[in-house]
Amino acid sequence: MSGRSRVCLLDEIGLVFHFFRFANGFRDGMPDSGPSGFGHMVTNMNTINAISSNAVFSSAVFSSARSWNADSAKAGSARLLRFCRVVLLTLLFTNVMTAARADTNSDAGRDIGGDAEVVRITVLGDSLVAGYGLPPGTSFPDALDSALAAAGFKVEVVNAGVSGDTTAGGLARLDWSLADDPDMVIIVMGGNDMLRGLDPAATRANLDAMITRLRAQGVAVLLAGMLAPRNLGADYVTEFDSLYPALAARHETGFYPFFLDGVAMDAALNLPDGLHPNKAGIDEITRRILPVVTEMLAGLQG
């Protein structure tokens, strides 16, 4: 290879890396949107525009470095071929880097220590879920996360509890609660509806709408029931208590009949208000509901 050929080859390699760094400057400044979608489309357009801009710049450099005339047509064609090779190599390198980043992003939701994907569970509820009156890190979602991890499940449990929330509020914020793209949602709602004496038909309609939207998105649902105090009257108790098993049967969801089973009315397991479980109460709720959750998880992961 002649000295002139070696210089030309080095020039091409230098231009490839110059274009590649310039084009990828756009990617580095954009939010990571994965290998598809609007962000990827914009990134590709920016890459093309960057290369086009450099083409104009480089053409001007070549033209100013060597005057163009009829006698240098052959040399100009050779330079054009060199430039085309540079552009093609740049596009190739850019696509390889895009594919590598896509592979990295696809592994973001996987557990580093194993092959199984992490299952995301969102617990949608009111103060019983939010951890009212409890120290940080001791709410029901926290306890469930620890219990499932101890049982060998790769999970991430998200606390989507809002104290004082009704089923109407839960339905209104459902999309926000699904921001983490859960695989399963545990619904613990209706207690505040009952305490406020709201119409059980409205509670049923709100829960029905939530479950319908979740199932339409392919999300597994575990519905935890509530029971009305007997002093609200036989008619109210019958209508309220029956709405939970009816909804679970209609949508064929997982069902846990009474979230406060074994804890309600036990002073040792509740805060002084007699309504919210203390840490020991949360542990008891977790112990009792755990077999139902693990059964559903086994179905999701199996």
C-alpha positions in Angstrom: 0.0 0.0 0.0 1.4 3.4 -1.0 2.0 6.2 1.5 -0.8 8.2 -0.2 -3.2 5.2 0.2 -2.3 4.9 3.9 -3.0 8.6 4.4 -6.4 8.2 2.7 -7.4 5.2 4.8 -6.4 7.1 8.0 -8.5 10.0 6.8 -11.5 7.8 6.3 -11.2 6.2 9.8 -10.9 9.7 11.3 -14.0 10.9 9.6 -15.9 7.8 10.6 -15.2 8.4 14.3 -15.8 12.2 13.9 -19.2 11.6 12.4 -20.1 8.8 14.9 -19.3 11.1 17.9 -21.1 14.0 16.4 -24.2 11.9 15.6 -24.3 10.2 19.0 -24.1 13.6 20.7 -27.8 13.9 20.0 -28.5 10.5 21.6 -26.5 11.3 24.8 -28.6 14.4 25.3 -32.0 12.7 24.9 -34.0 10.8 27.5 -33.6 7.1 27.2 -36.8 5.9 25.4 -35.8 2.4 24.5 -35.3 0.9 21.1 -38.7 1.9 19.7 -41.2 4.7 19.8 -41.1 8.5 19.2 -37.8 9.0 21.0 -36.0 6.5 18.8 -37.6 8.0 15.7 -36.3 11.5 16.7 -32.9 10.0 17.5 -32.6 8.5 14.0 -33.7 11.7 12.3 -31.1 13.6 14.4 -28.5 11.1 13.3 -29.3 11.5 9.7 -29.4 15.3 10.0 -26.0 15.3 11.7 -24.5 13.2 9.0 -26.0 15.4 6.3 -24.6 18.5 8.0 -21.2 16.9 8.2 -21.5 15.9 4.5 -21.9 19.6 3.6 -19.0 20.6 5.9 -16.7 17.9 4.6 -17.5 18.6 1.0 -16.6 22.2 1.5 -13.3 21.1 3.1 -12.5 18.8 0.2 -13.4 21.5 -2.3 -11.3 24.2 -0.7 -8.3 21.9 -0.2 -8.3 20.9 -3.9 -9.5 23.1 -6.6 -12.1 21.5 -8.9 -11.7 21.5 -12.6 -12.3 19.2 -15.6 -8.9 17.5 -15.3 -9.6 16.5 -11.7 -12.9 14.8 -12.3 -11.5 11.3 -11.7 -10.0 12.4 -8.4 -13.3 14.0 -7.4 -15.1 10.7 -8.1 -12.7 8.9 -5.9 -13.2 11.4 -3.1 -17.0 11.0 -3.4 -16.6 7.2 -3.1 -14.5 7.7 0.0 -17.1 9.9 1.5 -19.9 7.4 0.8 -17.9 4.7 2.6 -17.5 7.0 5.6 -21.2 7.6 5.7 -22.1 3.9 5.5 -19.6 3.0 8.1 -21.0 5.7 10.4 -24.5 4.4 10.0 -23.3 0.9 10.7 -21.5 1.8 13.9 -24.5 3.9 15.0 -27.0 1.0 14.5 -24.7 -1.4 16.4 -24.6 1.0 19.4 -28.4 1.4 19.3 -28.9 -2.4 19.4 -26.4 -2.7 22.3 -28.3 0.0 24.2 -31.6 -1.7 23.5 -30.3 -5.0 24.9 -29.1 -3.2 28.0 -32.5 -1.6 28.5 -34.3 -4.9 28.1 -32.4 -6.3 31.0 -33.2 -3.4 33.3 -36.2 -5.1 34.9 -34.4 -8.4 35.4 -33.0 -9.7 38.7 -29.2 -9.6 38.5 -28.8 -12.7 40.4 -30.9 -15.0 38.3 -32.8 -15.5 35.0 -36.3 -14.9 36.3 -37.9 -11.5 35.8 -38.8 -9.4 38.7 -42.6 -9.4 39.2 -43.9 -5.9 40.1 -46.8 -5.9 42.5 -48.8 -2.6 43.2 -50.9 -2.5 46.3 -53.7 -0.1 45.6 -55.5 1.0 48.8 -56.2 3.5 51.6 -54.7 4.0 55.0 -54.6 0.3 55.6 -52.0 0.1 52.8 -50.3 3.5 53.2 -49.2 2.5 56.7 -51.1 5.0 58.8 -49.6 5.5 62.3 -46.7 3.1 61.5 -43.0 3.8 61.4 -41.5 4.1 57.9 -40.8 0.7 56.2 -43.4 -1.2 58.2 -46.5 -0.8 56.1 -48.3 -3.8 54.6 -46.5 -3.5 51.2 -43.1 -3.4 52.9 -44.0 -6.5 55.0 -45.3 -8.4 51.9 -42.2 -7.5 50.0 -40.0 -8.9 52.7 -42.1 -12.1 53.1 -42.1 -12.8 49.4 -38.4 -12.3 49.2 -37.9 -14.7 52.1 -40.0 -17.2 50.2 -37.7 -17.0 47.2 -39.8 -14.8 44.9 -38.2 -12.0 42.9 -40.6 -9.2 43.4 -40.9 -5.5 43.8 -43.9 -4.4 45.9 -45.1 -0.8 45.4 -47.1 1.1 48.0 -50.0 2.9 46.3 -52.0 3.6 49.4 -53.5 7.0 50.1 -55.0 7.6 53.6 -58.7 8.5 53.5 -59.1 7.4 49.9 -62.4 5.9 48.7 -63.0 3.6 45.8 -63.9 6.7 43.7 -60.5 8.2 44.5 -58.8 4.9 43.7 -60.4 4.8 40.3 -59.5 8.5 39.6 -55.8 7.8 40.3 -55.6 4.4 38.7 -53.5 5.5 35.7 -51.1 7.2 38.1 -50.9 4.1 40.2 -50.0 2.0 37.1 -47.0 4.1 36.2 -44.6 1.4 37.3 -46.3 -1.1 34.9 -47.2 -3.8 37.5 -47.7 -7.4 36.7 -50.2 -7.7 39.6 -52.4 -5.3 41.5 -53.7 -6.0 45.0 -56.8 -3.9 45.6 -57.5 -3.1 49.3 -60.3 -0.5 49.1 -63.9 0.2 50.2 -63.3 0.6 54.0 -63.7 4.4 53.8 -66.8 4.0 51.6 -68.3 1.9 54.3 -67.3 4.1 57.2 -68.9 7.1 55.4 -72.1 5.1 54.7 -71.7 5.5 50.9 -74.0 3.5 48.7 -72.6 0.0 48.2 -73.7 0.1 44.6 -71.3 3.0 43.9 -68.5 1.1 45.7 -69.2 -1.9 43.5 -69.3 0.2 40.3 -65.9 1.8 41.1 -64.2 -1.5 41.9 -65.7 -3.1 38.8 -64.3 -0.3 36.7 -60.9 -0.7 38.2 -60.8 -4.4 37.7 -62.1 -4.1 34.2 -59.3 -1.7 33.2 -56.6 -3.7 34.9 -57.7 -7.0 33.2 -57.9 -5.2 29.9 -54.2 -4.4 30.3 -53.3 -7.9 31.2 -52.7 -7.2 34.8 -53.4 -9.9 37.4 -55.8 -8.8 40.2 -56.1 -9.9 43.8 -59.2 -8.4 45.4 -59.1 -8.1 49.1 -62.6 -7.9 50.6 -63.9 -5.8 53.5 -66.8 -6.4 55.9 -69.3 -3.8 57.2 -69.9 -3.4 60.9 -73.1 -5.1 61.9 -74.5 -1.9 63.4 -75.0 -0.4 59.9 -78.1 -2.5 59.4 -78.8 -5.9 57.9 -79.6 -4.5 54.4 -76.4 -2.4 54.2 -74.3 -5.3 55.5 -75.7 -7.8 53.1 -75.2 -5.5 50.1 -71.7 -4.4 51.1 -70.3 -7.7 52.1 -71.5 -9.5 49.0 -70.1 -7.1 46.5 -66.5 -8.4 46.9 -67.0 -12.1 46.2 -69.4 -11.2 43.4 -66.8 -9.0 41.6 -64.1 -11.6 42.1 -66.3 -14.3 40.6 -67.4 -12.1 37.7 -63.9 -11.2 36.7 -62.3 -14.4 37.8 -59.7 -12.6 39.8 -57.8 -13.8 42.9 -59.8 -13.2 46.1 -59.0 -12.8 49.8 -62.4 -12.5 51.6 -61.4 -10.1 54.4 -58.2 -8.1 54.5 -58.4 -7.6 58.3 -59.0 -11.3 59.0 -57.6 -12.2 62.4 -56.8 -8.6 63.2 -60.0 -6.7 63.4 -61.4 -6.0 66.9 -58.2 -7.4 68.5 -56.7 -4.5 70.6 -53.3 -6.2 70.7 -53.0 -6.0 66.9 -54.4 -2.5 66.4 -53.5 1.1 67.1 -55.4 2.9 69.9 -58.0 4.1 67.3 -59.1 0.5 67.0 -59.3 0.8 63.2 -55.7 0.5 61.9 -53.4 -2.4 62.5 -50.1 -1.9 64.4 -46.9 -3.6 63.3 -47.9 -6.8 64.9 -51.3 -6.6 63.1 -49.5 -5.9 59.7 -47.4 -9.0 60.3 -50.5 -11.1 61.0 -52.2 -9.8 57.9 -49.1 -10.6 55.8 -48.9 -14.1 57.3 -52.5 -14.9 56.4 -52.6 -13.4 52.9 -49.2 -14.7 51.9 -50.4 -18.1 50.6 -52.9 -16.5 48.3 -50.3 -14.1 46.9 -47.7 -16.8 46.4 -50.2 -19.0 44.6 -50.9 -16.2 42.1 -47.2 -15.5 41.7 -46.5 -19.1 41.0 -49.1 -18.9 38.2 -47.5 -15.8 36.8 -44.0 -17.0 36.9 -44.8 -20.6 35.9 
